């Protein structure tokens, strides 16, 4: 694998444009935009203070920089370097910002979730959405770019509002059958909206566009419930990660349970296990690689687990990370109680096909957006790649350069390159 030169980075802020043409990174108050292919600088922008968040517009022509401590958002254009825009929330504060699908509006959320403000970059108009719920996933745009769903909390009750993304008019507002909603998510075909309760109640609801409840699912009661919810790209499966160390798959026709994927600390199964190990070569240099163990039915592979504090309000248990491959054939998951392990599930065979065991806790993992290829980062000077055919350990640069990979981002529309992110530096990697 070939690597670019190393560039400075602040707060791990690096992002690729959606068309894969540009890579942006932040160095304190500076925003640097480069061409992904040549790494030539095409834009250098100076912000009012240290940048805390960046996001590309969906059409990849603009990028916003959020400065939360100053309640400020600055927007820059790649097509017109002299154009700029500044959004100031003033005394109401700023805790969140995102683009609308048309790339011509910005949505900001003020402190205490009192309101969402829709700012137009075309005519400078402003529209307000009141009472957004203070939860993790409180807004979601449909993939057809027509609708915005907002989770609301008013009069001690949960509501959902649908808005038209062209006129920002309210289409539908209705109460939900939840006590304390945790999040919402559109299905990939935009026909239904998934709503789920917070961790104290196990409940998933499916709502149609007219606000009617199509289905309700609950696996158990009187225990910590849902930790993560993810749709498959095909829309055929809804995966629910739970505190009882299981993934539950619902089908899109009847919304009934298909199968449960357990995450026990030991396995009695004929699956392939890739275990990271430290190896010393003939020159007495150490490096890491995967060793393969194929246990038979009588073998028992023990997976390292983290200690759990029973007094913690957010115990480190349950399936908190679930990711589908781009073709919906595979599912990668990580349990918080097993922080150094990745489970790979086949949705064709409905079983676990591989486990990846590492020496250090996993920081991030993500699928290639164009093929079933998974990248895993553990904060070391190497990263890991899994495919259905093979699993690899790839060192970064020279082993004495001290570049530790905390995160990796696939460059969209480019199957041969990715961005490797360290603590205060970044580089691009190119597959040969």
C-alpha positions in Angstrom: 0.0 0.0 0.0 1.2 3.5 -0.8 0.8 6.5 1.4 0.8 10.3 0.9 2.7 12.7 3.0 1.4 13.3 6.5 -0.7 16.5 7.1 -1.4 18.2 10.3 -4.8 17.8 11.9 -6.8 19.2 14.9 -9.4 17.4 16.9 -9.6 14.5 14.3 -11.6 16.8 12.0 -11.3 15.4 8.5 -14.0 14.7 5.9 -14.3 13.6 2.3 -16.8 15.2 -0.1 -19.7 13.0 -1.2 -18.5 12.9 -4.8 -15.0 11.8 -3.6 -13.2 14.8 -5.3 -12.1 16.6 -2.2 -10.7 16.0 1.3 -11.0 18.7 4.0 -9.1 18.9 7.3 -8.9 21.4 10.1 -5.8 22.8 11.7 -6.9 25.0 14.6 -8.7 27.9 12.9 -7.8 26.9 9.4 -9.8 24.8 7.0 -7.8 23.2 4.3 -9.4 21.6 1.2 -7.4 19.4 -1.2 -8.2 17.4 -4.3 -8.4 13.8 -3.3 -6.5 12.6 -6.4 -3.5 15.0 -6.5 -3.7 16.4 -2.9 -3.3 19.9 -4.3 -4.7 22.6 -2.1 -7.8 24.2 -3.7 -9.0 26.2 -0.8 -7.6 27.6 2.5 -10.1 29.3 4.7 -9.6 31.1 8.0 -12.4 30.8 10.6 -13.3 33.0 13.6 -12.1 30.5 16.2 -11.1 26.9 16.7 -13.3 24.7 14.5 -15.2 21.9 16.4 -17.2 20.3 13.6 -17.2 20.2 9.7 -19.7 18.8 7.2 -19.8 18.8 3.4 -22.9 19.8 1.6 -24.6 16.9 -0.3 -23.7 18.4 -3.7 -20.0 18.7 -2.5 -19.8 22.4 -3.5 -19.8 23.9 0.0 -18.6 23.0 3.5 -19.7 24.3 6.9 -17.6 24.8 10.0 -19.3 24.9 13.5 -17.8 26.9 16.3 -20.0 25.8 19.2 -18.4 27.9 21.9 -19.1 31.1 19.9 -22.6 29.8 18.7 -21.4 30.3 15.2 -21.5 28.5 11.8 -19.3 29.5 8.9 -20.0 28.3 5.3 -17.4 28.2 2.5 -17.8 27.5 -1.2 -15.4 25.5 -3.3 -16.7 26.9 -6.6 -16.4 30.5 -5.5 -13.6 31.0 -3.0 -14.7 34.6 -2.3 -18.2 33.6 -1.2 -18.8 33.1 2.4 -21.7 32.9 4.8 -22.0 33.3 8.6 -24.8 32.0 10.8 -24.9 33.4 14.3 -27.3 31.8 16.8 -26.4 34.5 19.4 -27.6 34.0 23.0 -29.8 30.9 22.4 -26.6 28.8 21.9 -25.7 26.2 19.4 -25.4 22.4 20.0 -26.0 20.9 16.5 -25.9 21.7 12.8 -26.5 19.9 9.6 -27.2 20.4 5.9 -30.6 19.9 4.2 -30.6 17.5 1.2 -30.8 20.4 -1.3 -27.5 21.9 -0.1 -29.1 25.3 0.1 -30.4 25.3 3.7 -28.7 24.8 7.1 -30.4 23.4 10.2 -29.1 24.5 13.6 -30.3 23.3 17.0 -30.1 25.7 19.9 -29.2 24.9 23.5 -31.7 22.8 25.6 -33.3 21.9 22.2 -35.8 24.8 22.4 -35.9 25.0 18.6 -34.4 24.1 15.2 -33.7 27.0 12.9 -33.8 26.5 9.1 -31.5 29.1 7.4 -31.8 29.6 3.7 -28.6 30.4 1.8 -30.6 31.5 -1.2 -33.0 34.2 0.1 -31.8 34.5 3.7 -35.2 33.5 5.0 -35.5 31.8 8.4 -38.0 29.2 9.6 -38.3 27.7 13.1 -39.3 24.2 14.3 -40.2 24.2 17.9 -39.9 21.5 20.7 -37.3 19.1 19.1 -36.7 16.3 21.5 -33.4 16.1 23.3 -32.3 12.7 22.3 -29.6 11.1 20.1 -31.5 10.8 16.8 -34.1 13.5 16.8 -34.1 14.4 13.1 -33.8 12.4 9.9 -34.2 13.2 6.2 -35.7 10.7 3.8 -33.4 9.3 1.1 -35.6 10.8 -1.6 -34.9 14.2 -0.1 -38.6 15.0 0.1 -39.3 14.7 3.9 -37.8 15.7 7.2 -39.0 13.8 10.3 -38.5 15.5 13.7 -39.0 13.9 17.1 -40.7 16.4 19.4 -41.5 16.6 23.1 -44.4 18.8 24.3 -46.7 18.6 27.2 -44.7 15.6 28.5 -45.6 13.6 25.5 -43.7 12.4 22.4 -44.7 13.5 18.9 -43.4 13.1 15.3 -43.7 15.9 12.7 -43.2 15.5 9.0 -42.0 18.5 7.0 -41.7 19.2 3.3 -38.1 19.8 2.4 -38.9 22.1 -0.4 -41.3 24.5 1.3 -40.6 23.5 4.9 -44.4 23.3 5.5 -45.7 21.0 8.1 -47.2 17.9 6.5 -48.2 15.8 9.5 -48.0 15.9 13.3 -49.0 12.9 15.5 -48.3 11.5 18.9 -46.3 8.3 19.3 -46.9 5.3 21.5 -43.7 5.9 23.5 -43.0 7.1 27.0 -39.5 8.5 26.2 -38.5 8.2 22.6 -34.8 7.8 21.9 -34.5 8.1 18.1 -36.1 7.9 14.7 -34.9 6.6 11.3 -36.4 6.5 7.8 -36.4 3.2 6.0 -34.2 3.1 2.8 -37.3 3.1 0.6 -38.8 6.1 2.6 -42.1 4.2 3.1 -42.0 3.9 6.9 -40.3 5.5 9.9 -38.8 3.5 12.7 -39.2 4.9 16.2 -37.7 3.4 19.3 -37.8 3.9 23.1 -34.9 4.7 25.4 -32.9 1.9 27.1 -35.4 1.6 30.0 -38.1 0.1 27.8 -37.7 -2.4 24.9 -40.0 -1.1 22.2 -39.7 -0.5 18.4 -42.5 1.1 16.5 -43.0 1.4 12.7 -45.1 4.4 11.4 -46.4 5.1 7.9 -46.4 8.4 6.1 -49.9 9.1 7.3 -48.9 8.7 11.0 -50.5 5.3 11.6 -48.6 2.7 13.6 -48.1 -0.4 11.4 -46.3 -2.5 14.0 -44.8 -2.7 17.5 -42.1 -5.0 18.6 -40.8 -5.8 22.1 -38.4 -8.6 23.0 -38.6 -8.5 26.8 -39.6 -6.3 29.7 -38.1 -5.1 33.0 -34.5 -4.9 31.8 -32.3 -2.6 29.9 -33.5 -2.7 26.3 -32.4 -1.1 23.0 -28.9 0.2 22.4 -28.7 0.6 18.6 -31.0 0.4 15.6 -29.9 0.1 11.9 -31.6 -0.5 8.6 -30.0 -2.7 6.0 -29.2 -0.8 2.7 -31.7 -3.0 0.9 -34.4 -2.1 3.4 -35.3 -5.8 3.9 -33.9 -6.0 7.5 -34.1 -3.9 10.6 -31.3 -4.8 13.0 -31.8 -4.0 16.7 -28.8 -4.2 19.1 -29.8 -4.9 22.7 -28.3 -4.8 26.2 -28.8 -8.6 26.5 -25.9 -9.0 24.0 -28.1 -10.0 21.0 -29.0 -8.6 17.6 -32.6 -9.1 16.5 -33.5 -9.0 12.8 -37.0 -7.9 11.8 -38.3 -8.4 8.2 -39.8 -5.6 6.2 -43.0 -7.5 5.2 -44.6 -8.5 8.5 -42.1 -6.7 10.9 -41.8 -9.9 12.8 -38.6 -11.4 14.3 -36.5 -13.5 11.9 -33.5 -14.4 13.9 -31.4 -13.6 17.0 -27.6 -13.2 16.8 -26.1 -13.8 20.2 -22.8 -12.4 21.4 -21.5 -14.9 24.0 -18.0 -14.6 25.4 -17.2 -18.1 24.0 -18.2 -19.9 20.9 -18.7 -23.6 20.0 -18.9 -23.3 16.2 -17.1 -24.0 13.0 -16.4 -20.4 12.2 -13.1 -18.8 11.2 -11.4 -16.8 13.9 -8.7 -14.3 13.1 -6.6 -13.5 16.2 -4.2 -10.6 16.2 -0.7 -11.6 17.4 2.8 -10.1 17.8 5.4 -11.7 15.6 9.2 -11.2 15.6 11.0 -11.6 12.2 14.6 -12.7 11.6 15.8 -9.1 12.1 14.2 -9.1 15.5 11.7 -6.5 14.5 8.1 -7.0 15.8 5.0 -6.6 13.8 1.4 -7.7 14.1 -0.6 -10.0 12.0 -3.7 -12.2 12.0 -3.4 -15.8 12.9 -6.2 -18.1 11.8 -7.8 -20.6 14.2 -10.6 -22.9 12.9 -12.2 -24.5 16.0 -14.2 -27.7 15.6 -17.3 -28.4 17.5 -15.4 -29.6 20.6 -13.2 -26.5 20.8 -14.1 -23.5 23.0 -12.7 -20.1 22.1 -12.7 -17.6 24.9 -13.3 -13.9 23.9 -11.7 -11.2 26.2 -14.3 -9.2 28.0 -14.2 -5.9 29.8 -15.1 -5.5 33.5 -18.6 -4.0 34.1 -19.4 -1.5 36.8 -22.9 -2.3 38.1 -23.2 1.1 39.6 -22.7 2.9 36.3 -25.8 4.5 34.7 -24.4 3.5 31.3 -22.8 0.1 31.8 -20.5 -1.2 29.1 -22.7 -4.0 28.0 -24.9 -4.6 24.9 -24.4 -4.4 21.2 -23.7 -0.8 20.6 -22.3 -0.9 17.0 -24.0 -2.5 14.0 -23.0 -1.9 10.4 -24.4 -3.5 7.2 -22.2 -4.0 4.2 -23.1 -2.1 1.1 -24.7 -5.1 -0.6 -26.6 -6.2 2.6 -24.9 -9.6 2.6 -22.9 -9.1 5.8 -23.4 -7.5 9.2 -20.5 -6.4 11.4 -21.2 -5.9 15.1 -19.3 -5.0 18.3 -20.5 -5.6 21.9 -19.4 -3.0 24.4 -18.5 -5.8 26.9 -16.1 -7.2 24.3 -14.4 -4.1 23.0 -11.6 -5.8 21.1 -13.8 -8.2 19.1 -15.7 -7.9 15.8 -18.4 -10.4 14.8 -19.2 -10.9 11.1 -22.6 -12.3 10.3 -23.8 -13.7 6.9 -27.3 -12.7 6.1 -27.4 -15.3 3.3 -26.6 -18.1 5.7 -28.0 -16.4 8.8 -25.0 -17.3 11.0 -21.7 -16.0 12.2 -19.0 -16.6 9.7 -16.0 -14.9 11.2 -14.7 -13.3 14.4 -11.8 -10.8 14.6 -10.0 -10.7 17.9 -7.6 -7.9 18.6 -5.1 -7.0 21.3 -6.4 -3.5 21.8 -9.9 -2.1 22.1 -11.4 -1.2 18.7 -11.8 2.5 18.1 -13.7 2.5 14.8 -14.7 0.1 12.0 -16.5 0.8 8.7 -17.5 -0.9 5.5 -16.3 0.1 2.0 -19.2 1.9 0.4 -18.7 -0.1 -2.9 -17.8 -3.6 -1.8 -18.0 -6.0 1.2 -14.7 -4.9 2.7 -14.3 -3.9 6.3 -11.6 -1.7 7.8 -10.8 -1.8 11.6 -8.7 0.7 13.6 -7.4 0.0 17.1 -5.2 3.1 17.6 -1.9 1.3 16.6 0.5 1.8 13.8 -1.5 -0.6 11.6 -5.0 -1.2 10.6 -7.0 -4.3 9.6 -8.9 -5.3 6.5 -11.5 -8.1 6.4 -13.1 -9.5 3.2 -15.0 -12.7 2.6 -11.8 -14.2 1.2 -9.1 -13.0 3.5 -8.2 -10.8 6.5 -5.1 -8.6 6.5 -3.0 -6.5 8.8 -1.5 -3.5 7.0 1.3 -1.4 8.6 1.1 2.4 8.2 4.1 4.1 6.6 7.3 2.9 8.3 6.9 1.2 11.6 9.1 3.8 13.3 7.1 6.8 12.1 4.8 6.9 15.1 1.6 7.4 13.1 -1.2 5.7 15.1 -4.5 5.2 13.2 -7.5 6.2 15.3 -10.0 6.3 12.5 -10.2 5.6 8.7 -12.6 7.0 6.1 -13.3 5.4 2.7 -13.0 8.0 -0.1 -16.4 7.9 -1.9 -16.4 6.8 -5.5 -12.8 5.7 -5.1 -12.3 2.0 -4.5 -8.6 2.3 -4.1 -8.1 5.0 -1.5 -8.9 5.9 2.1 -8.1 8.6 4.6 -6.2 7.5 7.7 -6.7 9.8 10.8 -4.4 10.0 13.8 -4.4 12.1 16.9 -3.0 15.2 15.3 -2.2 14.1 11.8 -3.7 12.5 8.7 -2.6 10.9 5.4 -4.2 9.2 2.4 -3.6 5.5 1.6 -3.8 4.0 -1.8 -4.2 0.3 -2.5 -1.9 -1.0 -5.1 
